[in-house]
Amino acid sequence: RRHVLEASQQLTEIINSETSAESPEPGGEAELADEEESTLHCLWVDKFTPRRYMELLSDDYTNRCLLKWLKLWDTVVFGKEKAVNKGKLSTEAHPPFSQPKEQQNKWKTKVQLTEEILEAELDQHKRPKYKVALLCGPPGLGKTTLAHVIAKHAGYNAVEMNASDDRSPEVFKTRIEAATQMKSVLGANEKPNCLIIDEIDGAPVASINVLLNIIHRKDAEGDAAASAGRRRRREGELLLRPIICICNDQ
């Protein structure tokens, strides 16, 4: 054990010396010293965890699908209009050859079919059709890291909660509504929250029903504005922020 600890310490010092040998920015010596002090006492999985989208080593198809789904929220969250693919419009207006729709779908790849599903029309509140993304897989696959990196890449403040810790449905509901309705006050620049619910497979059925009720909230169509306003105040506001759920067993 002593030999292993000595070898680990030597390797850590070599890595720190290599990183400190790089040219630091002016005025950043104090920050580098603080970072080196903190990295001496942290796990390597935390020290070398991916910070940006291009550093992810997980499945590229999954990464792009999750990012594409998260960008669909830009209209309702950031007020950005949905981008229209001009090339796709031209091919739809002038198809290369006429084939039945079933035969066209038969030869489409999994990526093309998934992108078509994700590019579905937004609902009346300009939200995507699917309100929640579910990442599933064995432990250590990088699901939580992927969710945090994607949320940061898309301009969100990642708020993580553990579904197995909050066994009470009332506490579960309060935490979800606080994360999806309240603005982030961390730092000078406010960012909208993206809720990440870990271990969703450990949540009780009552908590899952609470989450489903929040997802399926909608205005009653055809009612008067006053009655709709009373209903919204009674049932709570619409879900206007993305939610990413993580589980081991789908």
Secondary structure, 3 states (H helix, E strand, C coil): CHHHHHHHHHHHHHHHHHHHHCCCCCCCHHHHHHHHHHHCCCCHHHHCCCCCHHHCCCCHHHHHHHHHHHHCCHHHHCCCCCCCCHHHHHHHHCCCCCCCHHHHHHCCCHHHHHHHHHCCCCCCCCCCCCCEEEEECCCCCCHHHHHHHHHHHCCCEEEEEECCCCCCHHHHHHHHHHHHHCCCCCCCCCCCEEEEEECHHHCCHHHHHHHHHHHCCCCCCCCCHHHHHHHHHHHCCCCCCCEEEEECCC
